[in-house]
């Protein structure tokens, strides 16, 4: 990954984390900063999954990759939210 790719992953990850919170019903017990971190990790994992499936390089917008990233982020936000809720 290049520096530009890392910066793009951070920006896209922040957006992905926010989208994951919108997709999930109810209130999530995690901070916005933790949501962004989960989104960044999900963006990287979603990109790796899209590459493994063979849909990472498509002409135009990579909708399948974006859907994978949001799905991974939603799962991540759910897991982190449930772990964070148990601590309180």
PDB file of N, CA, C and O in Angstrom:
ATOM      1  N   UNK A   1       0.834  -1.170   0.000  1.00  0.00           N
ATOM      2  CA  UNK A   1       0.000   0.000   0.000  1.00  0.00           C
ATOM      3  C   UNK A   1       0.889   1.248   0.000  1.00  0.00           C
ATOM      4  O   UNK A   1       1.870   1.326   0.740  1.00  0.00           O
ATOM      5  N   UNK A   2       0.538   2.198  -0.823  1.00  0.00           N
ATOM      6  CA  UNK A   2       1.292   3.438  -0.894  1.00  0.00           C
ATOM      7  C   UNK A   2       0.761   4.425   0.147  1.00  0.00           C
ATOM      8  O   UNK A   2      -0.253   4.173   0.798  1.00  0.00           O
ATOM      9  N   UNK A   3       1.455   5.543   0.291  1.00  0.00           N
ATOM     10  CA  UNK A   3       1.009   6.586   1.220  1.00  0.00           C
ATOM     11  C   UNK A   3      -0.370   7.106   0.812  1.00  0.00           C
ATOM     12  O   UNK A   3      -1.233   7.329   1.660  1.00  0.00           O
ATOM     13  N   UNK A   4      -0.566   7.294  -0.484  1.00  0.00           N
ATOM     14  CA  UNK A   4      -1.866   7.742  -0.976  1.00  0.00           C
ATOM     15  C   UNK A   4      -2.961   6.738  -0.664  1.00  0.00           C
ATOM     16  O   UNK A   4      -4.084   7.122  -0.336  1.00  0.00           O
ATOM     17  N   UNK A   5      -2.639   5.448  -0.763  1.00  0.00           N
ATOM     18  CA  UNK A   5      -3.606   4.403  -0.438  1.00  0.00           C
ATOM     19  C   UNK A   5      -3.966   4.389   1.034  1.00  0.00           C
ATOM     20  O   UNK A   5      -5.118   4.156   1.399  1.00  0.00           O
ATOM     21  N   UNK A   6      -2.967   4.640   1.884  1.00  0.00           N
ATOM     22  CA  UNK A   6      -3.213   4.679   3.324  1.00  0.00           C
ATOM     23  C   UNK A   6      -4.088   5.874   3.684  1.00  0.00           C
ATOM     24  O   UNK A   6      -5.013   5.749   4.486  1.00  0.00           O
ATOM     25  N   UNK A   7      -3.798   7.033   3.092  1.00  0.00           N
ATOM     26  CA  UNK A   7      -4.613   8.231   3.351  1.00  0.00           C
ATOM     27  C   UNK A   7      -6.034   8.023   2.847  1.00  0.00           C
ATOM     28  O   UNK A   7      -6.993   8.416   3.512  1.00  0.00           O
ATOM     29  N   UNK A   8      -6.176   7.412   1.683  1.00  0.00           N
ATOM     30  CA  UNK A   8      -7.506   7.122   1.158  1.00  0.00           C
ATOM     31  C   UNK A   8      -8.248   6.146   2.062  1.00  0.00           C
ATOM     32  O   UNK A   8      -9.452   6.290   2.272  1.00  0.00           O
ATOM     33  N   UNK A   9      -7.533   5.145   2.604  1.00  0.00           N
ATOM     34  CA  UNK A   9      -8.164   4.179   3.507  1.00  0.00           C
ATOM     35  C   UNK A   9      -8.652   4.863   4.779  1.00  0.00           C
ATOM     36  O   UNK A   9      -9.706   4.509   5.308  1.00  0.00           O
ATOM     37  N   UNK A  10      -7.896   5.836   5.273  1.00  0.00           N
ATOM     38  CA  UNK A  10      -8.318   6.561   6.470  1.00  0.00           C
ATOM     39  C   UNK A  10      -9.571   7.383   6.200  1.00  0.00           C
ATOM     40  O   UNK A  10     -10.508   7.374   6.997  1.00  0.00           O
ATOM     41  N   UNK A  11      -9.587   8.091   5.081  1.00  0.00           N
ATOM     42  CA  UNK A  11     -10.749   8.924   4.745  1.00  0.00           C
ATOM     43  C   UNK A  11     -11.963   8.056   4.456  1.00  0.00           C
ATOM     44  O   UNK A  11     -13.053   8.307   4.971  1.00  0.00           O
ATOM     45  N   UNK A  12     -11.772   7.037   3.631  1.00  0.00           N
ATOM     46  CA  UNK A  12     -12.889   6.151   3.295  1.00  0.00           C
ATOM     47  C   UNK A  12     -13.333   5.385   4.528  1.00  0.00           C
ATOM     48  O   UNK A  12     -14.526   5.145   4.714  1.00  0.00           O
ATOM     49  N   UNK A  13     -12.382   4.998   5.376  1.00  0.00           N
ATOM     50  CA  UNK A  13     -12.723   4.283   6.603  1.00  0.00           C
ATOM     51  C   UNK A  13     -13.605   5.095   7.527  1.00  0.00           C
ATOM     52  O   UNK A  13     -14.519   4.555   8.152  1.00  0.00           O
ATOM     53  N   UNK A  14     -13.342   6.381   7.620  1.00  0.00           N
ATOM     54  CA  UNK A  14     -14.183   7.243   8.452  1.00  0.00           C
ATOM     55  C   UNK A  14     -15.610   7.280   7.909  1.00  0.00           C
ATOM     56  O   UNK A  14     -16.576   7.231   8.671  1.00  0.00           O
ATOM     57  N   UNK A  15     -15.728   7.365   6.612  1.00  0.00           N
ATOM     58  CA  UNK A  15     -17.054   7.374   5.982  1.00  0.00           C
ATOM     59  C   UNK A  15     -17.729   6.017   6.146  1.00  0.00           C
ATOM     60  O   UNK A  15     -18.925   5.946   6.430  1.00  0.00           O
ATOM     61  N   UNK A  16     -16.961   4.934   5.968  1.00  0.00           N
ATOM     62  CA  UNK A  16     -17.489   3.575   6.103  1.00  0.00           C
ATOM     63  C   UNK A  16     -18.001   3.349   7.530  1.00  0.00           C
ATOM     64  O   UNK A  16     -19.068   2.765   7.722  1.00  0.00           O
ATOM     65  N   UNK A  17     -17.243   3.809   8.527  1.00  0.00           N
ATOM     66  CA  UNK A  17     -17.680   3.666   9.918  1.00  0.00           C
ATOM     67  C   UNK A  17     -18.990   4.384  10.174  1.00  0.00           C
ATOM     68  O   UNK A  17     -19.872   3.860  10.854  1.00  0.00           O
ATOM     69  N   UNK A  18     -19.115   5.587   9.628  1.00  0.00           N
ATOM     70  CA  UNK A  18     -20.366   6.340   9.790  1.00  0.00           C
ATOM     71  C   UNK A  18     -21.525   5.629   9.094  1.00  0.00           C
ATOM     72  O   UNK A  18     -22.629   5.567   9.634  1.00  0.00           O
ATOM     73  N   UNK A  19     -21.276   5.094   7.901  1.00  0.00           N
ATOM     74  CA  UNK A  19     -22.325   4.348   7.188  1.00  0.00           C
ATOM     75  C   UNK A  19     -22.734   3.101   7.959  1.00  0.00           C
ATOM     76  O   UNK A  19     -23.910   2.738   7.981  1.00  0.00           O
ATOM     77  N   UNK A  20     -21.768   2.446   8.588  1.00  0.00           N
ATOM     78  CA  UNK A  20     -22.090   1.245   9.364  1.00  0.00           C
ATOM     79  C   UNK A  20     -23.008   1.575  10.525  1.00  0.00           C
ATOM     80  O   UNK A  20     -23.922   0.810  10.834  1.00  0.00           O
ATOM     81  N   UNK A  21     -22.772   2.713  11.172  1.00  0.00           N
ATOM     82  CA  UNK A  21     -23.658   3.114  12.269  1.00  0.00           C
ATOM     83  C   UNK A  21     -25.054   3.435  11.767  1.00  0.00           C
ATOM     84  O   UNK A  21     -26.036   3.204  12.472  1.00  0.00           O
ATOM     85  N   UNK A  22     -25.152   3.965  10.551  1.00  0.00           N
ATOM     86  CA  UNK A  22     -26.468   4.265   9.984  1.00  0.00           C
ATOM     87  C   UNK A  22     -27.216   2.993   9.607  1.00  0.00           C
ATOM     88  O   UNK A  22     -28.442   2.934   9.706  1.00  0.00           O
ATOM     89  N   UNK A  23     -26.472   1.973   9.172  1.00  0.00           N
ATOM     90  CA  UNK A  23     -27.089   0.722   8.741  1.00  0.00           C
ATOM     91  C   UNK A  23     -27.637  -0.056   9.942  1.00  0.00           C
ATOM     92  O   UNK A  23     -28.677  -0.707   9.839  1.00  0.00           O
ATOM     93  N   UNK A  24     -26.943   0.012  11.070  1.00  0.00           N
ATOM     94  CA  UNK A  24     -27.345  -0.756  12.243  1.00  0.00           C
ATOM     95  C   UNK A  24     -28.525  -0.099  12.951  1.00  0.00           C
ATOM     96  O   UNK A  24     -28.536   1.118  13.139  1.00  0.00           O
ATOM     97  N   UNK A  25     -29.517  -0.897  13.344  1.00  0.00           N
ATOM     98  CA  UNK A  25     -30.648  -0.328  14.078  1.00  0.00           C
ATOM     99  C   UNK A  25     -30.277  -0.088  15.541  1.00  0.00           C
ATOM    100  O   UNK A  25     -29.397  -0.756  16.084  1.00  0.00           O
ATOM    101  N   UNK A  26     -30.939   0.849  16.158  1.00  0.00           N
ATOM    102  CA  UNK A  26     -30.725   1.113  17.577  1.00  0.00           C
ATOM    103  C   UNK A  26     -29.496   1.957  17.849  1.00  0.00           C
ATOM    104  O   UNK A  26     -28.859   2.485  16.937  1.00  0.00           O
ATOM    105  N   UNK A  27     -29.181   2.068  19.136  1.00  0.00           N
ATOM    106  CA  UNK A  27     -28.061   2.885  19.576  1.00  0.00           C
ATOM    107  C   UNK A  27     -26.841   2.001  19.780  1.00  0.00           C
ATOM    108  O   UNK A  27     -26.937   0.931  20.380  1.00  0.00           O
ATOM    109  N   UNK A  28     -25.697   2.447  19.283  1.00  0.00           N
ATOM    110  CA  UNK A  28     -24.443   1.737  19.490  1.00  0.00           C
ATOM    111  C   UNK A  28     -23.692   2.401  20.639  1.00  0.00           C
ATOM    112  O   UNK A  28     -23.634   3.627  20.728  1.00  0.00           O
ATOM    113  N   UNK A  29     -23.125   1.591  21.507  1.00  0.00           N
ATOM    114  CA  UNK A  29     -22.452   2.107  22.691  1.00  0.00           C
ATOM    115  C   UNK A  29     -20.960   2.305  22.453  1.00  0.00           C
ATOM    116  O   UNK A  29     -20.144   1.882  23.271  1.00  0.00           O
ATOM    117  N   UNK A  30     -20.596   2.937  21.353  1.00  0.00           N
ATOM    118  CA  UNK A  30     -19.187   3.222  21.100  1.00  0.00           C
ATOM    119  C   UNK A  30     -19.039   4.675  20.661  1.00  0.00           C
ATOM    120  O   UNK A  30     -19.968   5.285  20.132  1.00  0.00           O
ATOM    121  N   UNK A  31     -17.850   5.203  20.898  1.00  0.00           N
ATOM    122  CA  UNK A  31     -17.606   6.606  20.548  1.00  0.00           C
ATOM    123  C   UNK A  31     -17.416   6.760  19.042  1.00  0.00           C
ATOM    124  O   UNK A  31     -17.213   5.778  18.328  1.00  0.00           O
ATOM    125  N   UNK A  32     -17.484   7.984  18.578  1.00  0.00           N
ATOM    126  CA  UNK A  32     -17.295   8.253  17.161  1.00  0.00           C
ATOM    127  C   UNK A  32     -15.852   7.954  16.747  1.00  0.00           C
ATOM    128  O   UNK A  32     -15.614   7.498  15.628  1.00  0.00           O
ATOM    129  N   UNK A  33     -14.897   8.204  17.631  1.00  0.00           N
ATOM    130  CA  UNK A  33     -13.498   7.909  17.323  1.00  0.00           C
ATOM    131  C   UNK A  33     -13.287   6.409  17.134  1.00  0.00           C
ATOM    132  O   UNK A  33     -12.592   5.986  16.210  1.00  0.00           O
ATOM    133  N   UNK A  34     -13.889   5.609  18.012  1.00  0.00           N
ATOM    134  CA  UNK A  34     -13.783   4.165  17.880  1.00  0.00           C
ATOM    135  C   UNK A  34     -14.508   3.681  16.626  1.00  0.00           C
ATOM    136  O   UNK A  34     -14.073   2.723  15.987  1.00  0.00           O
ATOM    137  N   UNK A  35     -15.599   4.333  16.276  1.00  0.00           N
ATOM    138  CA  UNK A  35     -16.314   4.005  15.046  1.00  0.00           C
ATOM    139  C   UNK A  35     -15.434   4.256  13.827  1.00  0.00           C
ATOM    140  O   UNK A  35     -15.428   3.459  12.890  1.00  0.00           O
ATOM    141  N   UNK A  36     -14.696   5.355  13.836  1.00  0.00           N
ATOM    142  CA  UNK A  36     -13.801   5.678  12.730  1.00  0.00           C
ATOM    143  C   UNK A  36     -12.677   4.647  12.634  1.00  0.00           C
ATOM    144  O   UNK A  36     -12.315   4.218  11.538  1.00  0.00           O
ATOM    145  N   UNK A  37     -12.127   4.253  13.780  1.00  0.00           N
ATOM    146  CA  UNK A  37     -11.062   3.243  13.778  1.00  0.00           C
ATOM    147  C   UNK A  37     -11.585   1.921  13.225  1.00  0.00           C
ATOM    148  O   UNK A  37     -10.918   1.279  12.414  1.00  0.00           O
ATOM    149  N   UNK A  38     -12.776   1.514  13.662  1.00  0.00           N
ATOM    150  CA  UNK A  38     -13.384   0.289  13.143  1.00  0.00           C
ATOM    151  C   UNK A  38     -13.635   0.430  11.643  1.00  0.00           C
ATOM    152  O   UNK A  38     -13.444  -0.529  10.896  1.00  0.00           O
ATOM    153  N   UNK A  39     -14.056   1.598  11.199  1.00  0.00           N
ATOM    154  CA  UNK A  39     -14.287   1.836   9.773  1.00  0.00           C
ATOM    155  C   UNK A  39     -13.012   1.744   8.957  1.00  0.00           C
ATOM    156  O   UNK A  39     -13.025   1.210   7.848  1.00  0.00           O
ATOM    157  N   UNK A  40     -11.910   2.254   9.488  1.00  0.00           N
ATOM    158  CA  UNK A  40     -10.628   2.181   8.780  1.00  0.00           C
ATOM    159  C   UNK A  40     -10.184   0.726   8.641  1.00  0.00           C
ATOM    160  O   UNK A  40      -9.770   0.290   7.567  1.00  0.00           O
ATOM    161  N   UNK A  41     -10.277  -0.014   9.740  1.00  0.00           N
ATOM    162  CA  UNK A  41      -9.907  -1.435   9.695  1.00  0.00           C
ATOM    163  C   UNK A  41     -10.831  -2.193   8.748  1.00  0.00           C
ATOM    164  O   UNK A  41     -10.377  -3.057   7.999  1.00  0.00           O
ATOM    165  N   UNK A  42     -12.113  -1.878   8.775  1.00  0.00           N
ATOM    166  CA  UNK A  42     -13.080  -2.537   7.887  1.00  0.00           C
ATOM    167  C   UNK A  42     -12.812  -2.204   6.424  1.00  0.00           C
ATOM    168  O   UNK A  42     -12.982  -3.060   5.557  1.00  0.00           O
ATOM    169  N   UNK A  43     -12.398  -0.978   6.141  1.00  0.00           N
ATOM    170  CA  UNK A  43     -12.088  -0.608   4.758  1.00  0.00           C
ATOM    171  C   UNK A  43     -10.919  -1.424   4.240  1.00  0.00           C
ATOM    172  O   UNK A  43     -10.927  -1.863   3.090  1.00  0.00           O
ATOM    173  N   UNK A  44      -9.920  -1.629   5.077  1.00  0.00           N
ATOM    174  CA  UNK A  44      -8.769  -2.426   4.656  1.00  0.00           C
ATOM    175  C   UNK A  44      -9.167  -3.883   4.483  1.00  0.00           C
ATOM    176  O   UNK A  44      -8.801  -4.506   3.486  1.00  0.00           O
ATOM    177  N   UNK A  45      -9.918  -4.442   5.442  1.00  0.00           N
ATOM    178  CA  UNK A  45     -10.351  -5.840   5.342  1.00  0.00           C
ATOM    179  C   UNK A  45     -11.282  -6.033   4.146  1.00  0.00           C
ATOM    180  O   UNK A  45     -11.167  -7.024   3.425  1.00  0.00           O
ATOM    181  N   UNK A  46     -12.203  -5.092   3.932  1.00  0.00           N
ATOM    182  CA  UNK A  46     -13.110  -5.185   2.783  1.00  0.00           C
ATOM    183  C   UNK A  46     -12.371  -5.145   1.465  1.00  0.00           C
ATOM    184  O   UNK A  46     -12.744  -5.843   0.522  1.00  0.00           O
ATOM    185  N   UNK A  47     -11.316  -4.329   1.385  1.00  0.00           N
ATOM    186  CA  UNK A  47     -10.507  -4.274   0.169  1.00  0.00           C
ATOM    187  C   UNK A  47      -9.777  -5.594  -0.051  1.00  0.00           C
ATOM    188  O   UNK A  47      -9.696  -6.082  -1.179  1.00  0.00           O
ATOM    189  N   UNK A  48      -9.245  -6.173   1.025  1.00  0.00           N
ATOM    190  CA  UNK A  48      -8.569  -7.467   0.902  1.00  0.00           C
ATOM    191  C   UNK A  48      -9.542  -8.570   0.492  1.00  0.00           C
ATOM    192  O   UNK A  48      -9.204  -9.431  -0.320  1.00  0.00           O
ATOM    193  N   UNK A  49     -10.758  -8.541   1.059  1.00  0.00           N
ATOM    194  CA  UNK A  49     -11.776  -9.520   0.665  1.00  0.00           C
ATOM    195  C   UNK A  49     -12.178  -9.356  -0.798  1.00  0.00           C
ATOM    196  O   UNK A  49     -12.341 -10.342  -1.517  1.00  0.00           O
ATOM    197  N   UNK A  50     -12.335  -8.115  -1.231  1.00  0.00           N
ATOM    198  CA  UNK A  50     -12.689  -7.868  -2.633  1.00  0.00           C
ATOM    199  C   UNK A  50     -11.575  -8.357  -3.563  1.00  0.00           C
ATOM    200  O   UNK A  50     -11.849  -8.894  -4.637  1.00  0.00           O
ATOM    201  N   UNK A  51     -10.332  -8.172  -3.151  1.00  0.00           N
ATOM    202  CA  UNK A  51      -9.212  -8.678  -3.945  1.00  0.00           C
ATOM    203  C   UNK A  51      -9.189 -10.190  -3.995  1.00  0.00           C
ATOM    204  O   UNK A  51      -8.869 -10.773  -5.031  1.00  0.00           O
ATOM    205  N   UNK A  52      -9.529 -10.840  -2.872  1.00  0.00           N
ATOM    206  CA  UNK A  52      -9.549 -12.300  -2.824  1.00  0.00           C
ATOM    207  C   UNK A  52     -10.661 -12.875  -3.694  1.00  0.00           C
ATOM    208  O   UNK A  52     -10.504 -13.934  -4.302  1.00  0.00           O
ATOM    209  N   UNK A  53     -11.788 -12.165  -3.747  1.00  0.00           N
ATOM    210  CA  UNK A  53     -12.924 -12.621  -4.556  1.00  0.00           C
ATOM    211  C   UNK A  53     -12.719 -12.275  -6.036  1.00  0.00           C
ATOM    212  O   UNK A  53     -13.277 -12.925  -6.919  1.00  0.00           O
ATOM    213  N   UNK A  54     -11.915 -11.249  -6.289  1.00  0.00           N
ATOM    214  CA  UNK A  54     -11.638 -10.852  -7.663  1.00  0.00           C
ATOM    215  C   UNK A  54     -12.469  -9.690  -8.170  1.00  0.00           C
ATOM    216  O   UNK A  54     -12.602  -9.508  -9.380  1.00  0.00           O
ATOM    217  N   UNK A  55     -13.030  -8.903  -7.269  1.00  0.00           N
ATOM    218  CA  UNK A  55     -13.858  -7.774  -7.683  1.00  0.00           C
ATOM    219  C   UNK A  55     -13.251  -6.438  -7.266  1.00  0.00           C
ATOM    220  O   UNK A  55     -13.945  -5.421  -7.256  1.00  0.00           O
ATOM    221  N   UNK A  56     -11.974  -6.430  -6.924  1.00  0.00           N
ATOM    222  CA  UNK A  56     -11.341  -5.196  -6.448  1.00  0.00           C
ATOM    223  C   UNK A  56     -11.105  -4.200  -7.575  1.00  0.00           C
ATOM    224  O   UNK A  56     -11.200  -2.992  -7.356  1.00  0.00           O
ATOM    225  N   UNK A  57     -10.802  -4.678  -8.763  1.00  0.00           N
ATOM    226  CA  UNK A  57     -10.512  -3.795  -9.889  1.00  0.00           C
ATOM    227  C   UNK A  57     -11.597  -3.903 -10.944  1.00  0.00           C
ATOM    228  O   UNK A  57     -11.552  -4.761 -11.825  1.00  0.00           O
ATOM    229  N   UNK A  58     -12.577  -3.009 -10.835  1.00  0.00           N
ATOM    230  CA  UNK A  58     -13.645  -2.957 -11.821  1.00  0.00           C
ATOM    231  C   UNK A  58     -13.679  -1.556 -12.401  1.00  0.00           C
ATOM    232  O   UNK A  58     -13.247  -0.612 -11.739  1.00  0.00           O
ATOM    233  N   UNK A  59     -14.178  -1.393 -13.614  1.00  0.00           N
ATOM    234  CA  UNK A  59     -14.266  -0.041 -14.171  1.00  0.00           C
ATOM    235  C   UNK A  59     -15.328   0.772 -13.434  1.00  0.00           C
ATOM    236  O   UNK A  59     -16.409   0.270 -13.125  1.00  0.00           O
ATOM    237  N   UNK A  60     -15.009   2.011 -13.162  1.00  0.00           N
ATOM    238  CA  UNK A  60     -15.958   2.878 -12.469  1.00  0.00           C
ATOM    239  C   UNK A  60     -15.870   2.708 -10.968  1.00  0.00           C
ATOM    240  O   UNK A  60     -14.804   2.412 -10.428  1.00  0.00           O
ATOM    241  N   UNK A  61     -16.989   2.896 -10.301  1.00  0.00           N
ATOM    242  CA  UNK A  61     -17.050   2.787  -8.846  1.00  0.00           C
ATOM    243  C   UNK A  61     -17.123   1.310  -8.471  1.00  0.00           C
ATOM    244  O   UNK A  61     -17.887   0.548  -9.065  1.00  0.00           O
ATOM    245  N   UNK A  62     -16.334   0.917  -7.493  1.00  0.00           N
ATOM    246  CA  UNK A  62     -16.317  -0.475  -7.044  1.00  0.00           C
ATOM    247  C   UNK A  62     -17.425  -0.690  -6.009  1.00  0.00           C
ATOM    248  O   UNK A  62     -17.174  -0.679  -4.804  1.00  0.00           O
ATOM    249  N   UNK A  63     -18.644  -0.883  -6.494  1.00  0.00           N
ATOM    250  CA  UNK A  63     -19.792  -1.005  -5.603  1.00  0.00           C
ATOM    251  C   UNK A  63     -19.711  -2.244  -4.734  1.00  0.00           C
ATOM    252  O   UNK A  63     -20.056  -2.192  -3.553  1.00  0.00           O
ATOM    253  N   UNK A  64     -19.260  -3.360  -5.298  1.00  0.00           N
ATOM    254  CA  UNK A  64     -19.174  -4.603  -4.526  1.00  0.00           C
ATOM    255  C   UNK A  64     -18.159  -4.447  -3.398  1.00  0.00           C
ATOM    256  O   UNK A  64     -18.392  -4.903  -2.279  1.00  0.00           O
ATOM    257  N   UNK A  65     -17.040  -3.806  -3.696  1.00  0.00           N
ATOM    258  CA  UNK A  65     -16.031  -3.567  -2.671  1.00  0.00           C
ATOM    259  C   UNK A  65     -16.585  -2.655  -1.577  1.00  0.00           C
ATOM    260  O   UNK A  65     -16.341  -2.894  -0.394  1.00  0.00           O
ATOM    261  N   UNK A  66     -17.318  -1.628  -1.952  1.00  0.00           N
ATOM    262  CA  UNK A  66     -17.915  -0.716  -0.983  1.00  0.00           C
ATOM    263  C   UNK A  66     -18.926  -1.431  -0.097  1.00  0.00           C
ATOM    264  O   UNK A  66     -18.968  -1.201   1.111  1.00  0.00           O
ATOM    265  N   UNK A  67     -19.738  -2.292  -0.690  1.00  0.00           N
ATOM    266  CA  UNK A  67     -20.724  -3.054   0.080  1.00  0.00           C
ATOM    267  C   UNK A  67     -20.017  -3.994   1.054  1.00  0.00           C
ATOM    268  O   UNK A  67     -20.447  -4.135   2.198  1.00  0.00           O
ATOM    269  N   UNK A  68     -18.936  -4.638   0.610  1.00  0.00           N
ATOM    270  CA  UNK A  68     -18.159  -5.494   1.503  1.00  0.00           C
ATOM    271  C   UNK A  68     -17.576  -4.694   2.667  1.00  0.00           C
ATOM    272  O   UNK A  68     -17.584  -5.156   3.808  1.00  0.00           O
ATOM    273  N   UNK A  69     -17.072  -3.501   2.378  1.00  0.00           N
ATOM    274  CA  UNK A  69     -16.496  -2.662   3.427  1.00  0.00           C
ATOM    275  C   UNK A  69     -17.548  -2.244   4.452  1.00  0.00           C
ATOM    276  O   UNK A  69     -17.288  -2.288   5.654  1.00  0.00           O
ATOM    277  N   UNK A  70     -18.719  -1.845   3.997  1.00  0.00           N
ATOM    278  CA  UNK A  70     -19.783  -1.440   4.916  1.00  0.00           C
ATOM    279  C   UNK A  70     -20.261  -2.634   5.738  1.00  0.00           C
ATOM    280  O   UNK A  70     -20.537  -2.492   6.929  1.00  0.00           O
ATOM    281  N   UNK A  71     -20.363  -3.815   5.114  1.00  0.00           N
ATOM    282  CA  UNK A  71     -20.790  -5.012   5.835  1.00  0.00           C
ATOM    283  C   UNK A  71     -19.778  -5.384   6.920  1.00  0.00           C
ATOM    284  O   UNK A  71     -20.159  -5.701   8.047  1.00  0.00           O
ATOM    285  N   UNK A  72     -18.497  -5.344   6.580  1.00  0.00           N
ATOM    286  CA  UNK A  72     -17.458  -5.656   7.569  1.00  0.00           C
ATOM    287  C   UNK A  72     -17.479  -4.608   8.687  1.00  0.00           C
ATOM    288  O   UNK A  72     -17.313  -4.951   9.858  1.00  0.00           O
ATOM    289  N   UNK A  73     -17.680  -3.349   8.339  1.00  0.00           N
ATOM    290  CA  UNK A  73     -17.739  -2.288   9.351  1.00  0.00           C
ATOM    291  C   UNK A  73     -18.951  -2.461  10.257  1.00  0.00           C
ATOM    292  O   UNK A  73     -18.852  -2.247  11.465  1.00  0.00           O
ATOM    293  N   UNK A  74     -20.091  -2.846   9.691  1.00  0.00           N
ATOM    294  CA  UNK A  74     -21.289  -3.057  10.507  1.00  0.00           C
ATOM    295  C   UNK A  74     -21.062  -4.190  11.502  1.00  0.00           C
ATOM    296  O   UNK A  74     -21.448  -4.089  12.667  1.00  0.00           O
ATOM    297  N   UNK A  75     -20.440  -5.260  11.042  1.00  0.00           N
ATOM    298  CA  UNK A  75     -20.124  -6.370  11.951  1.00  0.00           C
ATOM    299  C   UNK A  75     -19.141  -5.902  13.018  1.00  0.00           C
ATOM    300  O   UNK A  75     -19.295  -6.233  14.193  1.00  0.00           O
ATOM    301  N   UNK A  76     -18.133  -5.135  12.615  1.00  0.00           N
ATOM    302  CA  UNK A  76     -17.144  -4.628  13.564  1.00  0.00           C
ATOM    303  C   UNK A  76     -17.750  -3.696  14.597  1.00  0.00           C
ATOM    304  O   UNK A  76     -17.435  -3.799  15.783  1.00  0.00           O
ATOM    305  N   UNK A  77     -18.613  -2.791  14.167  1.00  0.00           N
ATOM    306  CA  UNK A  77     -19.270  -1.867  15.097  1.00  0.00           C
ATOM    307  C   UNK A  77     -20.165  -2.650  16.061  1.00  0.00           C
ATOM    308  O   UNK A  77     -20.237  -2.314  17.243  1.00  0.00           O
ATOM    309  N   UNK A  78     -20.837  -3.674  15.577  1.00  0.00           N
ATOM    310  CA  UNK A  78     -21.679  -4.500  16.437  1.00  0.00           C
ATOM    311  C   UNK A  78     -20.843  -5.216  17.491  1.00  0.00           C
ATOM    312  O   UNK A  78     -21.200  -5.234  18.669  1.00  0.00           O
ATOM    313  N   UNK A  79     -19.733  -5.802  17.063  1.00  0.00           N
ATOM    314  CA  UNK A  79     -18.870  -6.535  17.995  1.00  0.00           C
ATOM    315  C   UNK A  79     -18.271  -5.586  19.032  1.00  0.00           C
ATOM    316  O   UNK A  79     -18.322  -5.858  20.231  1.00  0.00           O
ATOM    317  N   UNK A  80     -17.709  -4.482  18.570  1.00  0.00           N
ATOM    318  CA  UNK A  80     -17.084  -3.541  19.495  1.00  0.00           C
ATOM    319  C   UNK A  80     -18.130  -2.919  20.416  1.00  0.00           C
ATOM    320  O   UNK A  80     -17.861  -2.706  21.598  1.00  0.00           O
ATOM    321  N   UNK A  81     -19.304  -2.631  19.899  1.00  0.00           N
ATOM    322  CA  UNK A  81     -20.375  -2.078  20.731  1.00  0.00           C
ATOM    323  C   UNK A  81     -20.823  -3.053  21.802  1.00  0.00           C
ATOM    324  O   UNK A  81     -21.082  -2.649  22.936  1.00  0.00           O
ATOM    325  N   UNK A  82     -20.920  -4.338  21.458  1.00  0.00           N
ATOM    326  CA  UNK A  82     -21.336  -5.325  22.462  1.00  0.00           C
ATOM    327  C   UNK A  82     -20.241  -5.538  23.500  1.00  0.00           C
ATOM    328  O   UNK A  82     -20.538  -5.729  24.679  1.00  0.00           O
ATOM    329  N   UNK A  83     -18.985  -5.509  23.079  1.00  0.00           N
ATOM    330  CA  UNK A  83     -17.886  -5.640  24.042  1.00  0.00           C
ATOM    331  C   UNK A  83     -17.806  -4.420  24.940  1.00  0.00           C
ATOM    332  O   UNK A  83     -17.559  -4.541  26.139  1.00  0.00           O
ATOM    333  N   UNK A  84     -18.014  -3.247  24.363  1.00  0.00           N
ATOM    334  CA  UNK A  84     -17.966  -2.000  25.132  1.00  0.00           C
ATOM    335  C   UNK A  84     -19.144  -1.917  26.098  1.00  0.00           C
ATOM    336  O   UNK A  84     -18.996  -1.382  27.196  1.00  0.00           O
ATOM    337  N   UNK A  85     -20.298  -2.427  25.717  1.00  0.00           N
ATOM    338  CA  UNK A  85     -21.479  -2.413  26.581  1.00  0.00           C
ATOM    339  C   UNK A  85     -21.323  -3.326  27.783  1.00  0.00           C
ATOM    340  O   UNK A  85     -21.876  -3.047  28.847  1.00  0.00           O
ATOM    341  N   UNK A  86     -20.574  -4.419  27.631  1.00  0.00           N
ATOM    342  CA  UNK A  86     -20.382  -5.361  28.733  1.00  0.00           C
ATOM    343  C   UNK A  86     -19.471  -4.779  29.813  1.00  0.00           C
ATOM    344  O   UNK A  86     -19.582  -5.146  30.983  1.00  0.00           O
ATOM    345  N   UNK A  87     -18.579  -3.880  29.428  1.00  0.00           N
ATOM    346  CA  UNK A  87     -17.629  -3.305  30.389  1.00  0.00           C
ATOM    347  C   UNK A  87     -18.306  -2.358  31.359  1.00  0.00           C
ATOM    348  O   UNK A  87     -17.823  -2.173  32.476  1.00  0.00           O
ATOM    349  N   UNK A  88     -19.405  -1.759  30.958  1.00  0.00           N
ATOM    350  CA  UNK A  88     -20.052  -0.740  31.800  1.00  0.00           C
ATOM    351  C   UNK A  88     -20.884  -1.357  32.882  1.00  0.00           C
ATOM    352  O   UNK A  88     -21.494  -0.641  33.676  1.00  0.00           O
TER     353      UNK A  88
END
